[in-house]
Amino acid sequence: MDFSELFKVSGLLGRFSPDGKCLASCVQYRLIIRDVNTLQILHLYTCLDQIQYIEWSSDSLFILCAMYKRGIVQVWSLEQPDWHCKIDEGSAGLVASCWSPDGRHILNTTEFHLRITVWSLCTKSVSYIKYPKACQQGIAFTKDGRYMAVAERRDCKDFVSLFVCSNWQLLRHFDTETQDLFGIEWAPNGCVLAVWDTCLEYKLLLYSLDGSLLSTYQAYEWSLGIKSIAWSPSSQFLAIGSYDEKVRILNHVTWKKITEFEHPATVTNAKTIVYKEVEKSPSVETERFSFPPTRALASSVFSTQSKYDVSQIPVSFQYIKPVADRANPKMGIGMLAFSPDNCFLATKNDNIPNAVWIWDIQKLKLSVVLEQLCAIQSFQWDPRQPRLAVCTGNSKVYLWSPAGCVTVQVPTEGDFQIVSLCWHPSGDSMVLLSKDNFCVCYLEREEVK
C-alpha cells in the first residue's frame, strides 16, 4: 500500500471522475483537477465564491461547482478550459444542484423548494418542474439514465412524477399513500421505485414504472420507523434499516420480508467472527533513532498503532442509550450498503457506534463484526470486489475482505483525522479525506479469484 503526500481540501470535496482519469478537489473558491496517476495539476479554475458542492458529468468532460450562498452554479469543461458557464438563480436562491444522466443538463432546486429548473448546456433552453418536495432524497434517476422520478407536495398531499430524461416530458403522475414522504430510490434495474415515509410513520411503498402500487410494507406502528434503505446491485433484495435497531430484507418476487437482522449489544453465536481493534505499543530499536527522526519513523513512534485480535465469543459491545428528549436520536440503523457482488451487507447500528456488522446475504446470517476503538465515521465497498474500507476519525484506514482484515496507519506528519473516503472506480486506490486535507491511498491489485 502506498500513500501520496497530503493536499489541502475544504468541505470534504474530493471526487474521482467517472472514467477514473482525474481527481477533483476544492480549496475555498478554487477547483483543482489532478491526473490520478501522477497527481500533477491539469487544470486550476477560480470560482466566484466558496464552493459548497461539486459533481462530475457522467462522461467526465464537465464538472459543476455549486455556491449555494450566492445562488450560483459554475460549470467547467476539461476539453476546452477557456469555455465556461455560469447559472445564476438570482432571487430564487439555490439549495441543491445535480447533473442529469446525459451530462448535458443541470437541475437546480430553488430555495423553499419552489421549483426545479432544468438548464440545457447544448440548447441553452430552460424547463421548470413545479412543487418539488423538501425531503432528504427527492430526485432519483434510473441507472440507465432514461427516467427521472421527482417527489412533489401540493395541496397537502404527496405525489411522484416520472419524466423521460431525453426530452423532460411528463410520463406519469400519481399520488402516494404517504403522510410525509421522506425519500425515493430506484432499483438498479430501473423497474421499481421505492418510496418511504417520514420516521414517524413506518411505511414503504413500491411502485412500477406505470405508477401502479406493487406492494406496501409496514413492520410495526406507533414508533419511529425507517432510517435508511439500500437496494442490492442485482435488484433482488431491498434492505430497510429501522430505528428499532433491525434490518429487514425484502425479496423482489413477493416483496415480503425474508429475514430480519438484529444488532444486539452481545454477540453469542460461535460462528460469528468478531475482530477487535487493540492498540499495540510501537516496537522501535533505539539504535534506529536519528535526530531529528525521519518522517516515517516519527509517525510510527508518536502515533498509537493498532491491530485486530479475534475476540472470544460471547462479546459485549459498548452500547449507548439515546437521549430521549433530543431531536434526531442516535439510534437505529444509520448506514447500510451491499457489496458489488451481492454477497455481503455492511451495516452500522447508531446505538453501537464503534461496530461494523457484515452479513452474509447468501446464508442470511451474521458473518463478521469489526469492533473499532473509535466511532465509525464512514464505510464504503470497493466497486469491483467484496472489500470494505472503514474510517473512524483517526489517521488509520481499515480494510476487510473475506480473507481477513487489516489496519493501516497513514504515514503523515501532524494530525490527519480521516472522516470520509471514496474509492476509485477501478478499486485500485481511494481518496482519504479529513476536514482540511486529503491523500490518495494506492492499493496493490488483488486478483479476484
N, C-alpha and C positions, 0 to 999 in steps of 0.2 A: 504494500500500500504506500502510495506517495502523496504528499500534500504540497500545494502551492504556498506561496507566501500569502500574508493577509492583505486584503484590499479593502478600502473604505466602502461603506454602503449605508444607505439610510432607508428607513421604512421596511426593512427586510425584503427589498425589491431586487432580487437576483433571479433571473429566469433563463433557462436554455431555450434556444429556438427549436421549433418542432422538427426541423431537419437535422438538428444536433450539431450544426457547424459553428454557431455563435452563442455567446453568453452576454446577456444584457444586465446591467446593474445601474443603480441610480445613486448619486450623491447630491442631496439637496435638489437643485434645479438642473443638474447635468445628467444626461443619459450617455452611458459608456457602453459601446459594443466591442467585445473582445473575440478573438479567434479562440475556439475551445481548446485546441491542442497546444498553442504557444502562449495563450493569454495576452498576446500583443493587442494593443488598442487598434481597432479597424476604423471606428467612427466615434466622434465625440459631438453630441448635439446639446445645444443650450436651450432650455425651455423658458417660458415666461415667468414661472413661479415654481415653488417646491412641488416635486412630482409625488403624487399620493398613490398612483396605481399605474402599472404597465402591463401590456398584453401583446404578444406576438400574433400576427395574422397566421392563418393555417398554412400558408405556403412559405412562411419565414421571410417574405420580401418587405413587409411593413411592420412597424411597431407603433402602438399608440401609447401616449402618456396623458393621464388624466390629472387635472388640477382642480379638484372638487371645490376648493375655497373660492377659486376665481371663476368657476363655471366654464372652464376651457378644456378642450382636448386638442393635443397636437399630435400629428401623425408624421412619421419619418420613413423615408424609403432607403433601403440598403443598396439598391441598384443605382439610384440617382440621388446621391447625398445632397445635391442642390435643391431638389424638389422638396417642398414642404406644404403642409396643410394645417390650417387652424380652424377648429369648430368652436364657436362661441355661443353658448346657450343664453347669454345675456341675463335679463332679469328673471328668467325661468329657473336659473340655477341648475346644479348638476349633483346627483347623488350616486350615480353608477354609470359605467361605460363598458362596452364589450364589443368584440368583433362578431359579425355573422360568420357562419362556417365557410363562405366563399372567400373571406378575406378582403372583400371589396366594399362592404357596408359596415357602418358603425352605428350601434344602438345606444343612445343616451337616454337615461331616465332623469327627468327633471325633478326639482325639489317638490316635496309634498306629493310625489308620485302623481302629478297631474297628467303626464303623458310620457310615452316613449317616442323619441324622434329617431327615424332611420335615415342616415345620411349615406348617399352613394358617392364613392370616390371616383367612379367612372363617368357617370352622367351628371353628377352634382345635384341630383334630384333629392327631394326630401319627402318622406312619408311619416304619418303620425299614427300612433296606436294609443287610443284613449283608455282611461280608467285603470292603469296598471296598479296592482295591489302592493302596498308596502308590506312585504314579508321577507323572510330570510332568503328564499330561493324562488323568485317569481318568474324567471325566464329559463326555459330549458330547450336545447336543440337536440334533435336525434343525432346519433353518431354519424350517420351517412350525410348529415347536413341538409336533408331535404325539407324537414318540417321544424317549426318552432311552436312551442306552447307558451302562452302568457297567462299568468294568474291575474284576474281582474276583480274589482269590487265596485259594484254600482247598486244603488237603491238598497243598501244594507244587505246585499247578497253576494256570494262568491260565484265567479264564473271562470271558465277556462276557454280561451280562444286558440285555435290551431291555425297557423299560417303556413303557406307554401313559401319557402325561402327564396325561390328563384324570382318571384315577382311580388312578394308580400301581399298576395291575395288571401282573404279570409277563407279557410277551408271548412271549419266547424266552429260553432259557438254553443256552449252548453253550460248549464248551471251545475254546481257541485253540491253534494249533500254535506257541506261543512259549516260549522258555526263561525269559524275564523281561520280560513285556510292559511297554513304556515309554510308549505313548500311543495314543489312539484319536481319530478325527475323521471326521465325516460329510461326504460330498459335499454341496454346496449343494442339490442336488435331493432329498436325503434317501433315495436308493435304495441307496447303497453306503457301507459303513463301512470305513475304512482302519484297520488295526491294525499297529503296528510294534514290533519287539523292541528290547531294550537295545542300546547301541552295540557291545557285544562280539559280537553275532551279527547279521549283515546279513540281515534278513528283514522283508518287508512282506506282509501278508495282506489280502485284500479280501473282505468278506462282504456278502451281500444281507440284506434285512430279515427273511427267514425263517431266517437263521442259516447258510445254505449257503455254502461257500467257493467264491468265484468264481475267484480266482487267487492265486498266490504269486509274489512277485518277490524274487530274490536276485542282486545284481550281482557279488558276489565273496565269498570266505571268508577266514578266518584274519587278519582285520584289522579295525580299528574301522569300524563300519558307518554307520547312518543318524543324522544330526544334526538334521535339520529336514524338514518336509514342508509343502506348500501345495496346495490344490485351486484350479483355475481357477474363476471365478464361474459359468461355464457347465457345470461338472462334466465337461467333455470331457477335461481334462488333469489329471494328478497329478504335481507336481514333487517330487522327492526330493533333498534336499541331503545329501551324504555327507562323511565325514571324508577321503576321497581327493581333495577339492577339486573335485568334479564335481557337476553337477546332471543327473539323469536324468528324462526326461519320458515318462510312460506315457500311452497313449490309452485312451479309455473303451469301445472296441469289443472289442479283444482283450486289453487290459491288458498289452500288450507294450511294450517300450521303443521309442519312435520316434526319439529322438535323445539325445545327452548333450552338455552344455555344459561345456567345460573353462575353468579360470580360471588361465591361465599367468602367470608373472611378466613376460613380454614379449608385447605385442600386435603382431603383424606384418601383419595383414590391412589393406590400404589402404582398404577400405570402412568400417572401424570409425572412428567419430569419438571422439577422446579429449579431453575438456575438462579442462584442468589449472588448478587454483586457484593464482593467483600473487598475492603481496602487492604493493600499489602504495602509494607514499607519498602522503599526502593533499595535494591542491593547495588551499591556502587563501591568499587575498591578505592581506598584512599590514595593509592598511587596514581589513579587516573585524574586526580584533581589538578587542574591547572588554574592559574589565576590571572585574569578573570576566566571563569569557566566558559567552555564553548556553549553555543546556543542549545544544541541537543542535550548536552549534559545538564545545563542549567534547568531546562524544562523537566528532565527526568528526576532531578534531585528535589526540586522545590514544589513539584505538583504531586498530589497523592495519586498513586497508581492503584488500579483495581483489576480484579479478575473475577471469573464466575466459578462458584462452587455448586455442586449438585446437592440440594438440601434433602434431608431425611423426611419422609412423609410420616405423620401429618405436619403441614406447615401452616402457621398462622401469619397473616399479613397485618400491616398497620392499617387500621380501619378508622375513617374519620366520620363522625356523626355530623350530618349537616345542621347548620343553624336554622332553626325552624322559622324565625321571623324575618329572614332576609330574602330579598328577591334573587332569582336565579340560583337556587341552592346547588352546592357542589355534590350532586348525587346522580346516580343513573349512568347509563352508557353514553359517554360523550364522544367517543371516537370508535369507528369500526371500518375495516377495509378488507376486501377479498384479495388474495394473491392472484397474479395474472393467469395462473393455470387452473383456477377454481378449486384448488386442493385445500387451501387454508383460509381462515378468517382471523384477523387480529382485532382485538377489542380492548377498550380501556373503561373500567368502571371508576367513575369520579370519586366514589366513596373510598376506593383503594388506589390512591393517586400514583403509587410507586410501582405498579404492576402492569405488564402487558400480557394478555391472555391470547394464546394461539390455539385455535380449534381445528381439528382435522375434519374437513367437510365430507370426505368420503366415508368416514366411520361415524360422523356426527358425535364426536366426543372431544373432551379437552385433551390436547396433546402436550402443551408446554406452557409454563408461566415463567416470565422473566421478572424477577423481583429486583428493582433498582434501589440504589441508595437515595436518589432524589426523585422528585415527581416527574412523570413523563410529560414532556413538552410537545413532542410530535413524533409520529412514526409514519413510514411510507415504504411500500413494497417496490422492489426492483421491477421495472416494467417487463423484463424478459424472463425472470425465473423466480421461484419462491425463496426470496431472500429479503428479510425485513431490516430496515435501518431505523434506529431509535436514537433520540437525543433527549437529555434531561436537564439542560440548562448549565452544564459544566463543559469542560474542554475535551470531552470524550465523545466518540461515536460508537454505538453498539450495533453489531450485526448478528442476525440469527438466520440460519438455514436448517433444513432437516439434518444436516451433518453435525450441527452444534452451534455454539455461539461464542463470540469473541468481543472483548472490549479493547478499543484502540484510542490511545492518547494522541491528540493533535499536537505536534511539536511546535508550539508557538511561544513567543515571549509575551509576557503580560497576560491580561485577563481576557480569555476568549470563551464566552458563555454561549454555547450553541442552543438556540431556541427553535430553529426551523431548518429543514433540509429538503432538498429537491434532487431527484435522480435525473441523470442524462437519459434521453430516450433509448440509448443502447444498453444502459445498465453498467457501463464501464467506469462511470465517475459520478460524483454528486457534488452539489454546492452545499456547504455548511454555513449557515447564516447566524450571526449574533446581531445585537442591536446596532452596532457601529461598524462591524467588519464581516467579511466573508472569505472563505478559502475554498479551493477545489480539491476534493479527495479523489485520487485515481486508484481504481482497484484493478488488480490483475484479473484478466479474463478467465473465468472458470468455464470449463466445458460442461454443458448441461447434459447429463447422462440420461 
